[in-house]
Amino acid sequence: MHDTATLSYPAEASAPRWTALVTDDGPFAAFVRGHQDLFLLAADAYEAIIDAFDDLSPDYGRDIAEILEAAGGAVLRHDWMRHTESDGEIDYFEFCSPAAKDAFPVTAARFQ
């Protein structure tokens, strides 16, 4: 008899919220704030990333689904970002070095 284990987020914690980033060329990246456990996050990343882009536009949702399918899933990595500006409707972010002013840790998947 073998014991099995199921990995999940602790009951008191909710799944991380993905933010979708787009450029004029289409889907660019998706991220969650903080350096999350890559193994735990990967289990739900595929659908969560598609949902985040779909919330922006069904066209983006379809585009990212095709990208993820072709790539065999999302490649997650720890990175750093910063908020660069906001025009009242749209927030702008960029990847940066950990030493950059206002940098914050993220776990991200890049598509461009």
Backbone bond lengths (Angstrom), bond angles and torsions (degrees), N, CA, C in turn:
res aa  C-N    CA-C-N  psi(-1)  N-CA   C-N-CA  omega(-1)  CA-C   N-CA-C  phi
1 M - - - 1.446 - - 1.528 108.59 -
2 H 1.309 115.55 135.29 1.456 120.82 -179.82 1.522 109.87 -112.62
3 D 1.311 114.73 139.61 1.460 119.34 173.93 1.521 108.01 -84.01
4 T 1.299 116.48 144.63 1.463 120.43 175.52 1.510 108.84 -121.92
5 A 1.298 115.56 154.25 1.458 121.08 178.92 1.515 108.57 -127.18
6 T 1.287 115.21 143.96 1.447 121.19 176.27 1.518 107.73 -116.15
7 L 1.322 116.37 127.81 1.451 120.32 177.46 1.515 109.15 -89.57
8 S 1.311 115.85 135.08 1.451 120.22 176.86 1.521 108.39 -154.84
9 Y 1.324 114.91 167.38 1.450 119.11 176.54 1.516 108.27 -74.64
10 P 1.330 117.53 145.40 1.460 119.39 177.94 1.534 110.10 -56.20
11 A 1.312 116.55 149.48 1.466 121.19 -176.06 1.531 111.90 -56.43
12 E 1.314 117.17 -34.90 1.468 119.39 -176.94 1.530 112.42 -79.08
13 A 1.309 117.45 -10.86 1.465 120.64 -179.70 1.521 109.71 -107.72
14 S 1.309 115.94 139.40 1.455 119.03 175.50 1.524 108.49 -92.98
15 A 1.312 116.09 161.60 1.460 120.40 177.92 1.521 109.01 -61.54
16 P 1.314 117.67 143.00 1.467 120.69 -179.79 1.524 111.49 -59.76
17 R 1.313 116.24 148.64 1.462 122.72 -179.88 1.523 109.45 -92.10
18 W 1.318 116.40 122.20 1.454 122.13 178.63 1.522 110.79 -83.57
19 T 1.331 116.21 140.42 1.458 123.42 173.52 1.518 107.23 -113.16
20 A 1.327 116.44 128.29 1.463 121.89 179.37 1.527 109.58 -94.41
21 L 1.327 115.98 136.61 1.466 121.86 177.57 1.515 109.32 -117.37
22 V 1.310 116.29 134.16 1.460 121.06 178.36 1.523 109.78 -128.05
23 T 1.328 114.70 156.27 1.459 122.60 172.64 1.519 106.95 -123.21
24 D 1.316 116.12 -177.61 1.467 119.48 175.94 1.523 111.64 -60.84
25 D 1.338 116.82 -21.53 1.466 121.59 -179.86 1.528 113.58 -89.41
26 G 1.328 117.64 0.92 1.459 120.95 178.98 1.516 112.56 111.51
27 P 1.348 117.37 -157.99 1.464 120.91 -178.30 1.532 112.02 -56.11
28 F 1.323 115.93 131.85 1.457 121.92 -177.67 1.532 111.71 -110.53
29 A 1.330 115.76 -50.21 1.468 120.21 -176.64 1.523 108.68 -165.03
30 A 1.313 115.03 167.14 1.461 122.36 171.27 1.521 106.44 -137.63
31 F 1.337 116.16 145.99 1.462 118.25 -179.05 1.515 111.26 -147.97
32 V 1.330 114.08 158.12 1.459 122.82 166.83 1.516 105.62 -121.06
33 R 1.303 115.77 147.58 1.466 119.78 -179.31 1.521 110.18 -72.57
34 G 1.309 114.97 140.70 1.451 122.25 178.54 1.520 112.39 92.68
35 H 1.298 115.06 156.93 1.468 120.55 174.68 1.522 106.74 -85.89
36 Q 1.326 115.29 94.42 1.456 122.51 -177.47 1.532 110.06 -81.79
37 D 1.321 115.31 162.71 1.454 120.78 174.04 1.530 107.69 -67.00
38 L 1.317 117.15 114.52 1.469 121.63 -175.31 1.521 112.16 -60.67
39 F 1.307 117.03 -38.65 1.463 121.16 -178.31 1.529 110.98 -65.83
40 L 1.335 117.03 -46.86 1.463 120.55 179.46 1.525 111.44 -66.25
41 L 1.310 116.62 -41.13 1.463 121.31 -177.12 1.523 111.88 -68.28
42 A 1.311 117.35 -34.67 1.467 121.66 -175.64 1.524 112.67 -60.74
43 A 1.313 117.67 -31.55 1.469 120.98 -176.30 1.527 112.33 -58.89
44 D 1.315 117.51 -37.35 1.460 121.58 -176.99 1.525 113.29 -109.75
45 A 1.320 117.74 -0.50 1.464 121.04 -172.14 1.520 113.32 -62.04
46 Y 1.313 117.93 -42.95 1.463 122.07 -175.38 1.526 111.12 -53.73
47 E 1.328 116.41 -58.08 1.467 120.65 -178.66 1.519 111.98 -68.75
48 A 1.333 117.42 -38.62 1.466 120.71 -178.29 1.530 111.31 -64.86
49 I 1.322 117.48 -38.26 1.464 120.98 178.42 1.530 110.09 -68.10
50 I 1.317 117.25 -44.26 1.470 120.18 177.47 1.527 109.69 -59.37
51 D 1.325 117.18 -44.75 1.472 120.84 179.54 1.529 111.58 -60.60
52 A 1.339 117.36 -40.79 1.469 120.61 -179.73 1.524 110.94 -63.08
53 F 1.325 117.22 -42.63 1.470 119.66 177.95 1.524 111.05 -71.27
54 D 1.317 117.09 -36.84 1.464 121.27 179.00 1.530 110.95 -63.48
55 D 1.349 116.90 -32.32 1.465 120.79 176.80 1.530 111.07 -63.85
56 L 1.331 117.39 -30.77 1.466 120.82 176.49 1.520 110.63 -75.86
57 S 1.331 115.77 -44.15 1.456 121.40 -178.42 1.529 108.57 -170.12
58 P 1.330 117.69 136.42 1.463 119.40 175.67 1.537 112.32 -58.06
59 D 1.333 117.55 -30.46 1.466 120.62 176.64 1.526 110.86 -63.69
60 Y 1.334 117.08 -43.35 1.461 120.22 176.94 1.520 110.65 -64.54
61 G 1.332 116.82 -38.73 1.460 120.46 177.80 1.518 111.71 -59.97
62 R 1.338 116.71 -43.85 1.469 120.38 177.96 1.529 110.86 -66.65
63 D 1.347 116.37 -41.80 1.465 120.05 -179.98 1.522 111.35 -60.28
64 I 1.329 116.61 -46.93 1.466 119.04 -176.11 1.521 110.44 -71.41
65 A 1.327 117.57 -31.88 1.470 119.40 176.21 1.525 109.91 -61.97
66 E 1.326 117.20 -41.66 1.469 121.04 177.68 1.523 111.25 -65.26
67 I 1.328 116.86 -41.68 1.470 121.16 179.50 1.530 110.06 -62.96
68 L 1.336 116.69 -47.32 1.468 120.46 -179.53 1.519 111.53 -64.66
69 E 1.321 116.66 -39.38 1.472 120.43 178.85 1.524 110.49 -62.57
70 A 1.327 116.75 -45.45 1.466 121.27 -179.51 1.531 111.34 -64.94
71 A 1.326 116.12 -34.16 1.468 120.79 -178.06 1.522 112.55 -84.55
72 G 1.324 117.32 -10.88 1.460 119.99 -177.59 1.514 112.72 79.76
73 G 1.332 117.35 20.54 1.461 122.14 178.84 1.508 111.39 124.77
74 A 1.301 115.08 -175.37 1.468 121.35 -178.94 1.524 109.68 -96.34
75 V 1.313 116.82 134.49 1.459 122.26 173.90 1.523 106.81 -96.08
76 L 1.323 115.46 113.03 1.461 121.03 -176.69 1.513 110.56 -97.27
77 R 1.317 114.89 147.11 1.468 119.84 177.67 1.515 109.72 -151.81
78 H 1.303 115.13 156.77 1.461 120.76 173.85 1.520 107.95 -82.94
79 D 1.320 115.51 137.98 1.457 120.57 -177.19 1.520 108.69 -152.04
80 W 1.320 116.08 -171.95 1.462 123.22 178.40 1.519 108.70 -134.34
81 M 1.324 115.56 143.50 1.458 121.31 178.38 1.517 108.73 -137.98
82 R 1.330 113.86 168.66 1.458 119.57 169.91 1.520 108.50 -146.48
83 H 1.314 113.82 151.43 1.459 121.88 176.71 1.525 106.08 -82.12
84 T 1.322 117.31 125.69 1.469 119.25 -175.21 1.521 113.32 -100.52
85 E 1.329 117.72 -34.88 1.463 120.16 178.66 1.518 109.76 -169.87
86 S 1.316 114.56 171.07 1.449 121.85 176.42 1.514 107.52 -146.01
87 D 1.325 116.32 137.93 1.463 118.64 177.89 1.527 111.39 -105.61
88 G 1.317 117.03 16.50 1.453 121.66 -179.05 1.517 112.58 96.96
89 E 1.310 117.54 -32.98 1.460 122.04 177.99 1.517 111.99 -111.00
90 I 1.315 116.13 -34.89 1.462 121.68 -174.30 1.525 109.37 -122.67
91 D 1.332 115.16 134.84 1.462 121.07 172.82 1.515 108.14 -100.29
92 Y 1.320 116.26 140.43 1.459 122.16 -178.91 1.522 109.35 -112.78
93 F 1.335 115.57 134.37 1.458 122.65 179.80 1.517 108.75 -128.39
94 E 1.330 115.04 158.35 1.458 120.38 172.82 1.517 109.18 -143.73
95 F 1.339 115.66 150.17 1.457 120.55 172.17 1.518 107.30 -73.17
96 C 1.322 116.10 146.48 1.461 120.14 -176.41 1.522 109.60 -152.85
97 S 1.309 115.50 -179.47 1.468 120.59 176.67 1.527 108.59 -84.30
98 P 1.325 116.92 158.56 1.467 119.71 178.83 1.526 112.52 -60.68
99 A 1.332 117.24 -25.80 1.458 121.08 -178.24 1.529 113.53 -84.43
100 A 1.313 118.37 -7.17 1.465 121.56 -177.96 1.529 110.46 -65.22
101 K 1.305 115.70 148.38 1.464 121.58 178.53 1.532 108.99 -58.53
102 D 1.324 116.43 133.10 1.462 124.39 177.74 1.532 114.38 65.41
103 A 1.323 118.03 18.89 1.470 121.17 178.63 1.526 109.83 -66.91
104 F 1.328 115.79 143.05 1.458 120.57 174.57 1.533 108.27 -135.22
105 P 1.341 116.52 148.89 1.472 119.94 -178.08 1.520 111.38 -74.34
106 V 1.330 114.95 143.95 1.455 121.52 176.47 1.526 109.35 -140.01
107 T 1.303 114.36 159.15 1.460 121.65 166.14 1.518 103.88 -111.68
108 A 1.328 116.66 122.88 1.456 120.25 -168.48 1.512 113.31 -135.68
109 A 1.326 113.64 161.12 1.461 123.00 169.47 1.514 105.43 -126.64
110 R 1.335 116.79 124.86 1.464 121.22 179.63 1.517 109.25 -103.08
111 F 1.328 115.56 144.04 1.469 120.73 -178.24 1.518 113.68 -121.36
112 Q 1.315 118.93 -7.37 1.471 122.62 177.11 1.501 108.36 -126.90
